[in-house]
Amino acid sequence: MIPEFNYVRAQSLTEAQQQLSTDGARVCAGGSDLLGCLRDEVFDCSKVVSVTGLDELRGITRSRDGGVNIGALTTIAELAANSTVQELYPGLAQAAAEVASPQLRNQGTIGGNICQKPRCWYYRGEFECLRKGGDTCYAMAGENQYHCILGGYRCYIVHPSDTAPALLALNASVQIAGPRGERVVPIEDFHVAPRDDVQRETVLEDNEIVVAISIPQPASGLRSSYRKVRARGSWDFALAGVALALAFDADRVTGGRVVLSGAAPIPWRSREVENTIIGQRIDATLAREAADAAMSEAAALKNNGYKIPLFKGVIEEQLLAIASA
């Protein structure tokens, strides 16, 4: 049952920030995650502040440096179908196309997708877990087959976004507007790990709103991809996934990033894979070594040990695929 709340449709970014200064106010873009959280009683809400009327937060445009700027209200479907994104950043287009279902991709926004709340059934259920102010992570000794194998500390959620790992691989930045003006945060610093704060998912402060995401011009020879493994063909979150953005000179990797989805409480950059492959030619032996390195620090819970060989297989497969692209 969704609780009663007041609804305000902001006519400007300034008005939205003013309305959000009220206790219990929550910003609403596509609303798919917000309404789910209200239904599940994840948090209280006395006022919903809609920013859907702010056209300046929509659209995909080329930037002066040759990259792109993506308005926070751009839908996931628009992102997946955009020809510029498909040409310059195919991994991001692939990630967007893997999000949820067609209905949710048409409704959900890129800003909301990178800010969404975790899908842990204890957090979404009737449990006063650590993330909701309690003193216990029930996943540690409970049903944890979908929980994290990397980066777990007191709280063992996995980050639910598909687009965030792809954006991290592409070295994107998040533009944020708030009462003290605008600031730009590298997406690598945007998400908050449980080790740093068990009750926060992002660095957003009170009354701050994501307004856009910027991606720099692709480096010479950059190839990108995203692969997601899930239990069902649609509507599911990642059991294991990998975003690649690797620069090649002929057949040798000269740089880039490797980011895992479905692995950790935040989009998880695997420097172990990067250190293994950069400067090398990817062949079957190297891909296997890189996959093993990616899981060298993995720690399975009671029911999610299957994720370790699953990730190894996905990483090995995708490295070989991008090397032959």
Short mmCIF file of the C-alpha atoms (twelve columns), coordinates in Angstrom:
data_MODEL
# 
_entry.id   MODEL 
# 
loop_
_atom_site.group_PDB 
_atom_site.id 
_atom_site.type_symbol 
_atom_site.label_atom_id 
_atom_site.label_alt_id 
_atom_site.label_comp_id 
_atom_site.label_asym_id 
_atom_site.label_seq_id 
_atom_site.Cartn_x 
_atom_site.Cartn_y 
_atom_site.Cartn_z 
_atom_site.pdbx_PDB_model_num 
ATOM 1   C CA . MET A 1   0.000  0.000   0.000   1 
ATOM 2   C CA . ILE A 2   1.539  3.324   -1.067  1 
ATOM 3   C CA . PRO A 3   1.193  5.993   1.651   1 
ATOM 4   C CA . GLU A 4   -0.464 9.344   1.020   1 
ATOM 5   C CA . PHE A 5   1.789  12.181  -0.084  1 
ATOM 6   C CA . ASN A 6   1.619  15.656  -1.564  1 
ATOM 7   C CA . TYR A 7   2.645  16.014  -5.200  1 
ATOM 8   C CA . VAL A 8   4.462  19.011  -6.679  1 
ATOM 9   C CA . ARG A 9   5.467  19.342  -10.335 1 
ATOM 10  C CA . ALA A 10  8.418  21.721  -10.287 1 
ATOM 11  C CA . GLN A 11  8.587  24.358  -13.013 1 
ATOM 12  C CA . SER A 12  12.311 25.032  -12.568 1 
ATOM 13  C CA . LEU A 13  15.379 23.442  -11.056 1 
ATOM 14  C CA . THR A 14  15.410 26.147  -8.381  1 
ATOM 15  C CA . GLU A 15  11.817 25.384  -7.430  1 
ATOM 16  C CA . ALA A 16  12.589 21.679  -7.270  1 
ATOM 17  C CA . GLN A 17  15.456 22.302  -4.851  1 
ATOM 18  C CA . GLN A 18  13.275 24.581  -2.720  1 
ATOM 19  C CA . GLN A 19  10.512 21.980  -2.543  1 
ATOM 20  C CA . LEU A 20  13.008 19.280  -1.621  1 
ATOM 21  C CA . SER A 21  14.086 21.288  1.430   1 
ATOM 22  C CA . THR A 22  10.875 20.147  3.147   1 
ATOM 23  C CA . ASP A 23  11.288 17.218  5.528   1 
ATOM 24  C CA . GLY A 24  10.135 13.988  3.919   1 
ATOM 25  C CA . ALA A 25  10.353 15.298  0.338   1 
ATOM 26  C CA . ARG A 26  11.631 12.995  -2.414  1 
ATOM 27  C CA . VAL A 27  12.555 13.789  -6.009  1 
ATOM 28  C CA . CYS A 28  10.745 11.909  -8.764  1 
ATOM 29  C CA . ALA A 29  11.927 11.438  -12.353 1 
ATOM 30  C CA . GLY A 30  10.583 8.278   -14.002 1 
ATOM 31  C CA . GLY A 31  9.293  7.144   -10.622 1 
ATOM 32  C CA . SER A 32  9.691  3.399   -11.144 1 
ATOM 33  C CA . ASP A 33  12.098 2.953   -8.222  1 
ATOM 34  C CA . LEU A 34  10.549 5.642   -6.013  1 
ATOM 35  C CA . LEU A 35  7.075  4.132   -6.132  1 
ATOM 36  C CA . GLY A 36  8.506  0.691   -5.453  1 
ATOM 37  C CA . CYS A 37  10.319 2.001   -2.387  1 
ATOM 38  C CA . LEU A 38  7.145  3.682   -1.117  1 
ATOM 39  C CA . ARG A 39  5.153  0.500   -1.641  1 
ATOM 40  C CA . ASP A 40  7.816  -1.516  0.207   1 
ATOM 41  C CA . GLU A 41  8.002  1.107   2.987   1 
ATOM 42  C CA . VAL A 42  11.745 1.496   2.528   1 
ATOM 43  C CA . PHE A 43  11.534 5.141   3.623   1 
ATOM 44  C CA . ASP A 44  8.942  7.740   4.578   1 
ATOM 45  C CA . CYS A 45  7.750  10.320  2.071   1 
ATOM 46  C CA . SER A 46  5.351  13.202  2.669   1 
ATOM 47  C CA . LYS A 47  5.968  15.035  -0.617  1 
ATOM 48  C CA . VAL A 48  6.921  13.895  -4.118  1 
ATOM 49  C CA . VAL A 49  8.690  16.572  -6.161  1 
ATOM 50  C CA . SER A 50  8.468  15.762  -9.862  1 
ATOM 51  C CA . VAL A 51  11.126 17.140  -12.213 1 
ATOM 52  C CA . THR A 52  9.546  15.660  -15.339 1 
ATOM 53  C CA . GLY A 53  8.596  19.118  -16.642 1 
ATOM 54  C CA . LEU A 54  12.216 20.316  -16.796 1 
ATOM 55  C CA . ASP A 55  13.087 19.914  -20.461 1 
ATOM 56  C CA . GLU A 56  16.617 21.183  -19.869 1 
ATOM 57  C CA . LEU A 57  17.326 17.860  -18.158 1 
ATOM 58  C CA . ARG A 58  16.468 15.850  -21.282 1 
ATOM 59  C CA . GLY A 59  18.358 14.824  -24.377 1 
ATOM 60  C CA . ILE A 60  21.737 13.643  -25.635 1 
ATOM 61  C CA . THR A 61  24.096 16.213  -27.153 1 
ATOM 62  C CA . ARG A 62  27.699 16.284  -28.342 1 
ATOM 63  C CA . SER A 63  30.104 18.182  -26.119 1 
ATOM 64  C CA . ARG A 64  32.903 20.462  -27.232 1 
ATOM 65  C CA . ASP A 65  35.535 17.865  -26.398 1 
ATOM 66  C CA . GLY A 66  33.933 15.330  -28.731 1 
ATOM 67  C CA . GLY A 67  32.117 13.378  -26.025 1 
ATOM 68  C CA . VAL A 68  28.455 13.498  -25.080 1 
ATOM 69  C CA . ASN A 69  26.257 15.031  -22.408 1 
ATOM 70  C CA . ILE A 70  23.221 13.010  -21.352 1 
ATOM 71  C CA . GLY A 71  20.414 14.801  -19.544 1 
ATOM 72  C CA . ALA A 72  19.328 13.057  -16.365 1 
ATOM 73  C CA . LEU A 73  15.725 12.735  -17.599 1 
ATOM 74  C CA . THR A 74  16.768 10.933  -20.772 1 
ATOM 75  C CA . THR A 75  14.986 7.595   -20.700 1 
ATOM 76  C CA . ILE A 76  16.843 4.310   -20.807 1 
ATOM 77  C CA . ALA A 77  15.061 3.460   -24.059 1 
ATOM 78  C CA . GLU A 78  16.228 6.729   -25.644 1 
ATOM 79  C CA . LEU A 79  19.774 6.041   -24.516 1 
ATOM 80  C CA . ALA A 80  19.771 2.516   -25.955 1 
ATOM 81  C CA . ALA A 81  18.392 3.716   -29.326 1 
ATOM 82  C CA . ASN A 82  20.557 6.826   -29.760 1 
ATOM 83  C CA . SER A 83  22.755 6.541   -32.853 1 
ATOM 84  C CA . THR A 84  25.565 8.658   -31.381 1 
ATOM 85  C CA . VAL A 85  25.747 6.479   -28.277 1 
ATOM 86  C CA . GLN A 86  25.634 3.326   -30.397 1 
ATOM 87  C CA . GLU A 87  28.514 4.623   -32.533 1 
ATOM 88  C CA . LEU A 88  30.791 6.058   -29.837 1 
ATOM 89  C CA . TYR A 89  29.894 3.961   -26.800 1 
ATOM 90  C CA . PRO A 90  28.328 0.660   -27.914 1 
ATOM 91  C CA . GLY A 91  28.895 -0.825  -24.455 1 
ATOM 92  C CA . LEU A 92  26.627 1.805   -22.907 1 
ATOM 93  C CA . ALA A 93  23.940 1.247   -25.540 1 
ATOM 94  C CA . GLN A 94  24.129 -2.495  -24.842 1 
ATOM 95  C CA . ALA A 95  23.864 -1.914  -21.076 1 
ATOM 96  C CA . ALA A 96  20.838 0.341   -21.507 1 
ATOM 97  C CA . ALA A 97  19.153 -2.242  -23.713 1 
ATOM 98  C CA . GLU A 98  19.613 -4.863  -20.964 1 
ATOM 99  C CA . VAL A 99  17.787 -2.850  -18.291 1 
ATOM 100 C CA . ALA A 100 14.568 -4.432  -16.981 1 
ATOM 101 C CA . SER A 101 11.676 -4.619  -19.464 1 
ATOM 102 C CA . PRO A 102 10.623 -2.438  -22.439 1 
ATOM 103 C CA . GLN A 103 7.962  -0.760  -20.304 1 
ATOM 104 C CA . LEU A 104 10.452 0.199   -17.611 1 
ATOM 105 C CA . ARG A 105 13.072 1.317   -20.143 1 
ATOM 106 C CA . ASN A 106 10.499 3.702   -21.610 1 
ATOM 107 C CA . GLN A 107 9.663  5.085   -18.169 1 
ATOM 108 C CA . GLY A 108 12.945 4.947   -16.285 1 
ATOM 109 C CA . THR A 109 15.615 7.639   -16.637 1 
ATOM 110 C CA . ILE A 110 19.392 7.463   -16.700 1 
ATOM 111 C CA . GLY A 111 19.579 9.700   -13.612 1 
ATOM 112 C CA . GLY A 112 17.267 7.417   -11.698 1 
ATOM 113 C CA . ASN A 113 19.024 4.286   -12.909 1 
ATOM 114 C CA . ILE A 114 22.378 5.240   -11.407 1 
ATOM 115 C CA . CYS A 115 20.709 6.419   -8.162  1 
ATOM 116 C CA . GLN A 116 18.358 3.494   -7.556  1 
ATOM 117 C CA . LYS A 117 18.068 1.795   -4.207  1 
ATOM 118 C CA . PRO A 118 19.339 -1.768  -3.688  1 
ATOM 119 C CA . ARG A 119 17.035 -4.695  -4.363  1 
ATOM 120 C CA . CYS A 120 18.029 -6.800  -1.352  1 
ATOM 121 C CA . TRP A 121 14.864 -8.533  -0.136  1 
ATOM 122 C CA . TYR A 122 15.742 -7.835  3.478   1 
ATOM 123 C CA . TYR A 123 16.149 -4.113  2.768   1 
ATOM 124 C CA . ARG A 124 12.923 -4.087  0.757   1 
ATOM 125 C CA . GLY A 125 11.127 -6.315  3.256   1 
ATOM 126 C CA . GLU A 126 9.954  -5.936  6.834   1 
ATOM 127 C CA . PHE A 127 13.418 -6.066  8.359   1 
ATOM 128 C CA . GLU A 128 15.154 -3.321  10.297  1 
ATOM 129 C CA . CYS A 129 18.481 -4.071  8.643   1 
ATOM 130 C CA . LEU A 130 21.711 -2.083  8.885   1 
ATOM 131 C CA . ARG A 131 20.912 -0.023  5.814   1 
ATOM 132 C CA . LYS A 132 17.605 1.049   7.366   1 
ATOM 133 C CA . GLY A 133 19.165 1.952   10.729  1 
ATOM 134 C CA . GLY A 134 19.182 -1.434  12.453  1 
ATOM 135 C CA . ASP A 135 22.138 -3.417  13.714  1 
ATOM 136 C CA . THR A 136 22.027 -6.577  11.549  1 
ATOM 137 C CA . CYS A 137 22.638 -7.536  7.926   1 
ATOM 138 C CA . TYR A 138 20.220 -10.432 7.635   1 
ATOM 139 C CA . ALA A 139 21.759 -11.546 4.351   1 
ATOM 140 C CA . MET A 140 24.950 -12.685 6.056   1 
ATOM 141 C CA . ALA A 141 23.286 -15.762 7.560   1 
ATOM 142 C CA . GLY A 142 20.051 -15.761 5.545   1 
ATOM 143 C CA . GLU A 143 19.013 -16.183 1.929   1 
ATOM 144 C CA . ASN A 144 21.959 -14.669 0.103   1 
ATOM 145 C CA . GLN A 145 22.163 -16.328 -3.302  1 
ATOM 146 C CA . TYR A 146 21.976 -12.971 -5.104  1 
ATOM 147 C CA . HIS A 147 24.209 -10.980 -2.782  1 
ATOM 148 C CA . CYS A 148 27.749 -9.713  -3.266  1 
ATOM 149 C CA . ILE A 149 31.023 -11.605 -3.490  1 
ATOM 150 C CA . LEU A 150 33.265 -8.513  -3.633  1 
ATOM 151 C CA . GLY A 151 33.355 -5.398  -1.462  1 
ATOM 152 C CA . GLY A 152 31.051 -6.751  1.220   1 
ATOM 153 C CA . TYR A 153 31.459 -5.145  4.616   1 
ATOM 154 C CA . ARG A 154 28.628 -5.387  7.155   1 
ATOM 155 C CA . CYS A 155 26.106 -4.981  4.284   1 
ATOM 156 C CA . TYR A 156 26.122 -7.415  1.341   1 
ATOM 157 C CA . ILE A 157 23.890 -5.797  -1.255  1 
ATOM 158 C CA . VAL A 158 24.746 -5.725  -4.940  1 
ATOM 159 C CA . HIS A 159 24.397 -2.552  -6.934  1 
ATOM 160 C CA . PRO A 160 21.395 -2.999  -9.250  1 
ATOM 161 C CA . SER A 161 22.291 -0.711  -12.158 1 
ATOM 162 C CA . ASP A 162 23.416 -1.913  -15.590 1 
ATOM 163 C CA . THR A 163 24.240 1.546   -16.924 1 
ATOM 164 C CA . ALA A 164 26.447 2.602   -13.999 1 
ATOM 165 C CA . PRO A 165 29.143 -0.056  -14.674 1 
ATOM 166 C CA . ALA A 166 29.216 0.908   -18.354 1 
ATOM 167 C CA . LEU A 167 29.489 4.603   -17.452 1 
ATOM 168 C CA . LEU A 168 32.309 3.856   -15.012 1 
ATOM 169 C CA . ALA A 169 34.151 1.886   -17.682 1 
ATOM 170 C CA . LEU A 170 33.814 4.931   -19.972 1 
ATOM 171 C CA . ASN A 171 35.147 7.339   -17.307 1 
ATOM 172 C CA . ALA A 172 31.918 9.343   -17.094 1 
ATOM 173 C CA . SER A 173 31.173 12.198  -14.693 1 
ATOM 174 C CA . VAL A 174 27.944 13.152  -12.932 1 
ATOM 175 C CA . GLN A 175 26.741 16.774  -12.945 1 
ATOM 176 C CA . ILE A 176 24.904 17.657  -9.751  1 
ATOM 177 C CA . ALA A 177 22.901 20.781  -8.869  1 
ATOM 178 C CA . GLY A 178 22.180 21.813  -5.303  1 
ATOM 179 C CA . PRO A 179 21.579 24.789  -3.017  1 
ATOM 180 C CA . ARG A 180 25.293 25.613  -3.037  1 
ATOM 181 C CA . GLY A 181 25.565 25.517  -6.825  1 
ATOM 182 C CA . GLU A 182 26.676 22.877  -9.282  1 
ATOM 183 C CA . ARG A 183 29.443 20.331  -8.903  1 
ATOM 184 C CA . VAL A 184 30.862 17.549  -11.044 1 
ATOM 185 C CA . VAL A 185 31.722 14.170  -9.533  1 
ATOM 186 C CA . PRO A 186 33.528 11.386  -11.401 1 
ATOM 187 C CA . ILE A 187 31.160 8.437   -11.413 1 
ATOM 188 C CA . GLU A 188 33.952 6.407   -9.830  1 
ATOM 189 C CA . ASP A 189 33.419 8.567   -6.723  1 
ATOM 190 C CA . PHE A 190 29.636 8.851   -6.984  1 
ATOM 191 C CA . HIS A 191 28.560 5.612   -5.316  1 
ATOM 192 C CA . VAL A 192 29.201 4.967   -1.628  1 
ATOM 193 C CA . ALA A 193 30.433 1.584   -0.405  1 
ATOM 194 C CA . PRO A 194 29.117 0.126   2.892   1 
ATOM 195 C CA . ARG A 195 32.619 0.395   4.329   1 
ATOM 196 C CA . ASP A 196 32.318 4.180   4.049   1 
ATOM 197 C CA . ASP A 197 28.634 4.591   4.983   1 
ATOM 198 C CA . VAL A 198 26.275 1.668   5.329   1 
ATOM 199 C CA . GLN A 199 23.133 3.814   4.912   1 
ATOM 200 C CA . ARG A 200 24.006 5.725   1.733   1 
ATOM 201 C CA . GLU A 201 24.172 4.681   -1.905  1 
ATOM 202 C CA . THR A 202 25.504 7.913   -3.439  1 
ATOM 203 C CA . VAL A 203 27.313 11.112  -2.487  1 
ATOM 204 C CA . LEU A 204 24.202 13.227  -3.140  1 
ATOM 205 C CA . GLU A 205 23.551 15.658  -0.295  1 
ATOM 206 C CA . ASP A 206 20.176 16.978  0.838   1 
ATOM 207 C CA . ASN A 207 18.308 18.820  -1.947  1 
ATOM 208 C CA . GLU A 208 20.857 17.860  -4.608  1 
ATOM 209 C CA . ILE A 209 19.673 16.573  -7.983  1 
ATOM 210 C CA . VAL A 210 21.544 14.785  -10.760 1 
ATOM 211 C CA . VAL A 211 21.127 16.973  -13.850 1 
ATOM 212 C CA . ALA A 212 23.367 15.296  -16.435 1 
ATOM 213 C CA . ILE A 213 26.053 12.729  -17.135 1 
ATOM 214 C CA . SER A 214 29.090 13.529  -19.264 1 
ATOM 215 C CA . ILE A 215 31.248 11.018  -21.105 1 
ATOM 216 C CA . PRO A 216 34.580 12.070  -22.637 1 
ATOM 217 C CA . GLN A 217 35.502 11.496  -26.247 1 
ATOM 218 C CA . PRO A 218 36.507 7.873   -26.796 1 
ATOM 219 C CA . ALA A 219 40.237 7.281   -26.815 1 
ATOM 220 C CA . SER A 220 41.820 6.187   -30.067 1 
ATOM 221 C CA . GLY A 221 41.166 2.515   -30.664 1 
ATOM 222 C CA . LEU A 222 38.562 2.247   -27.880 1 
ATOM 223 C CA . ARG A 223 36.200 -0.725  -27.981 1 
ATOM 224 C CA . SER A 224 33.410 -1.142  -25.461 1 
ATOM 225 C CA . SER A 225 30.896 -3.830  -24.605 1 
ATOM 226 C CA . TYR A 226 28.519 -4.984  -21.868 1 
ATOM 227 C CA . ARG A 227 27.425 -8.514  -21.064 1 
ATOM 228 C CA . LYS A 228 24.800 -9.419  -18.466 1 
ATOM 229 C CA . VAL A 229 23.898 -12.879 -17.194 1 
ATOM 230 C CA . ARG A 230 20.546 -13.198 -15.447 1 
ATOM 231 C CA . ALA A 231 18.109 -15.893 -14.427 1 
ATOM 232 C CA . ARG A 232 15.440 -14.786 -16.916 1 
ATOM 233 C CA . GLY A 233 15.704 -13.203 -20.323 1 
ATOM 234 C CA . SER A 234 14.065 -9.974  -19.165 1 
ATOM 235 C CA . TRP A 235 13.000 -8.146  -16.018 1 
ATOM 236 C CA . ASP A 236 15.909 -9.513  -13.986 1 
ATOM 237 C CA . PHE A 237 18.920 -7.888  -12.392 1 
ATOM 238 C CA . ALA A 238 22.415 -9.155  -13.122 1 
ATOM 239 C CA . LEU A 239 23.700 -12.316 -11.518 1 
ATOM 240 C CA . ALA A 240 27.005 -11.469 -13.160 1 
ATOM 241 C CA . GLY A 241 27.990 -8.855  -15.683 1 
ATOM 242 C CA . VAL A 242 31.018 -7.108  -17.121 1 
ATOM 243 C CA . ALA A 243 31.472 -3.739  -18.820 1 
ATOM 244 C CA . LEU A 244 34.598 -3.368  -20.935 1 
ATOM 245 C CA . ALA A 245 36.090 -0.197  -22.384 1 
ATOM 246 C CA . LEU A 246 39.505 -1.132  -23.761 1 
ATOM 247 C CA . ALA A 247 41.800 0.779   -26.093 1 
ATOM 248 C CA . PHE A 248 43.691 -1.284  -28.656 1 
ATOM 249 C CA . ASP A 249 46.695 -0.595  -30.852 1 
ATOM 250 C CA . ALA A 250 46.366 -3.315  -33.452 1 
ATOM 251 C CA . ASP A 251 45.835 -6.394  -31.263 1 
ATOM 252 C CA . ARG A 252 47.507 -5.096  -28.091 1 
ATOM 253 C CA . VAL A 253 45.555 -3.537  -25.186 1 
ATOM 254 C CA . THR A 254 46.947 -0.091  -24.433 1 
ATOM 255 C CA . GLY A 255 44.548 1.024   -21.706 1 
ATOM 256 C CA . GLY A 256 41.002 1.028   -20.456 1 
ATOM 257 C CA . ARG A 257 38.700 -0.137  -17.692 1 
ATOM 258 C CA . VAL A 258 36.917 -3.305  -16.657 1 
ATOM 259 C CA . VAL A 259 33.857 -2.990  -14.383 1 
ATOM 260 C CA . LEU A 260 31.722 -5.778  -12.905 1 
ATOM 261 C CA . SER A 261 27.976 -5.686  -12.269 1 
ATOM 262 C CA . GLY A 262 26.107 -7.989  -9.904  1 
ATOM 263 C CA . ALA A 263 29.308 -8.460  -7.915  1 
ATOM 264 C CA . ALA A 264 29.515 -5.780  -5.250  1 
ATOM 265 C CA . PRO A 265 27.596 -3.038  -3.389  1 
ATOM 266 C CA . ILE A 266 28.912 -0.519  -5.929  1 
ATOM 267 C CA . PRO A 267 29.884 -0.849  -9.594  1 
ATOM 268 C CA . TRP A 268 33.124 -2.766  -9.128  1 
ATOM 269 C CA . ARG A 269 36.204 -1.738  -11.086 1 
ATOM 270 C CA . SER A 270 38.444 -4.767  -11.513 1 
ATOM 271 C CA . ARG A 271 41.965 -3.407  -11.555 1 
ATOM 272 C CA . GLU A 272 43.159 -7.004  -11.303 1 
ATOM 273 C CA . VAL A 273 41.872 -7.652  -14.817 1 
ATOM 274 C CA . GLU A 274 43.205 -4.331  -16.091 1 
ATOM 275 C CA . ASN A 275 46.673 -5.002  -14.684 1 
ATOM 276 C CA . THR A 276 46.682 -8.439  -16.285 1 
ATOM 277 C CA . ILE A 277 45.713 -7.393  -19.809 1 
ATOM 278 C CA . ILE A 278 47.060 -3.866  -20.360 1 
ATOM 279 C CA . GLY A 279 50.124 -3.975  -22.575 1 
ATOM 280 C CA . GLN A 280 49.311 -7.518  -23.674 1 
ATOM 281 C CA . ARG A 281 47.663 -9.336  -26.565 1 
ATOM 282 C CA . ILE A 282 44.549 -11.118 -25.368 1 
ATOM 283 C CA . ASP A 283 44.520 -14.824 -26.108 1 
ATOM 284 C CA . ALA A 284 42.794 -17.747 -24.415 1 
ATOM 285 C CA . THR A 285 45.529 -18.143 -21.814 1 
ATOM 286 C CA . LEU A 286 45.624 -14.453 -20.889 1 
ATOM 287 C CA . ALA A 287 41.813 -14.222 -20.758 1 
ATOM 288 C CA . ARG A 288 41.735 -17.137 -18.325 1 
ATOM 289 C CA . GLU A 289 44.453 -15.565 -16.186 1 
ATOM 290 C CA . ALA A 290 42.553 -12.259 -16.122 1 
ATOM 291 C CA . ALA A 291 39.319 -13.986 -15.116 1 
ATOM 292 C CA . ASP A 292 41.087 -15.799 -12.290 1 
ATOM 293 C CA . ALA A 293 42.652 -12.512 -11.158 1 
ATOM 294 C CA . ALA A 294 39.223 -10.830 -11.106 1 
ATOM 295 C CA . MET A 295 37.981 -13.350 -8.552  1 
ATOM 296 C CA . SER A 296 41.163 -13.572 -6.475  1 
ATOM 297 C CA . GLU A 297 39.627 -11.494 -3.662  1 
ATOM 298 C CA . ALA A 298 36.070 -12.842 -3.982  1 
ATOM 299 C CA . ALA A 299 34.441 -14.135 -0.795  1 
ATOM 300 C CA . ALA A 300 31.279 -16.152 -1.256  1 
ATOM 301 C CA . LEU A 301 28.457 -16.326 1.265   1 
ATOM 302 C CA . LYS A 302 26.600 -19.564 2.025   1 
ATOM 303 C CA . ASN A 303 24.457 -19.619 -1.118  1 
ATOM 304 C CA . ASN A 304 26.231 -17.523 -3.758  1 
ATOM 305 C CA . GLY A 305 29.453 -19.415 -4.413  1 
ATOM 306 C CA . TYR A 306 28.199 -20.176 -7.935  1 
ATOM 307 C CA . LYS A 307 28.891 -16.551 -8.822  1 
ATOM 308 C CA . ILE A 308 32.670 -17.032 -8.782  1 
ATOM 309 C CA . PRO A 309 32.897 -19.517 -11.693 1 
ATOM 310 C CA . LEU A 310 30.066 -17.639 -13.420 1 
ATOM 311 C CA . PHE A 311 32.040 -14.394 -13.346 1 
ATOM 312 C CA . LYS A 312 35.187 -16.160 -14.510 1 
ATOM 313 C CA . GLY A 313 33.360 -17.541 -17.507 1 
ATOM 314 C CA . VAL A 314 31.719 -14.234 -18.432 1 
ATOM 315 C CA . ILE A 315 34.945 -12.243 -18.122 1 
ATOM 316 C CA . GLU A 316 36.967 -14.767 -20.128 1 
ATOM 317 C CA . GLU A 317 34.309 -14.924 -22.847 1 
ATOM 318 C CA . GLN A 318 33.974 -11.140 -23.162 1 
ATOM 319 C CA . LEU A 319 37.694 -10.476 -23.233 1 
ATOM 320 C CA . LEU A 320 38.100 -12.892 -26.117 1 
ATOM 321 C CA . ALA A 321 35.100 -11.380 -27.896 1 
ATOM 322 C CA . ILE A 322 36.297 -7.790  -27.653 1 
ATOM 323 C CA . ALA A 323 39.819 -8.758  -28.690 1 
ATOM 324 C CA . SER A 324 38.480 -10.231 -31.930 1 
ATOM 325 C CA . ALA A 325 35.966 -7.436  -32.621 1 
# 
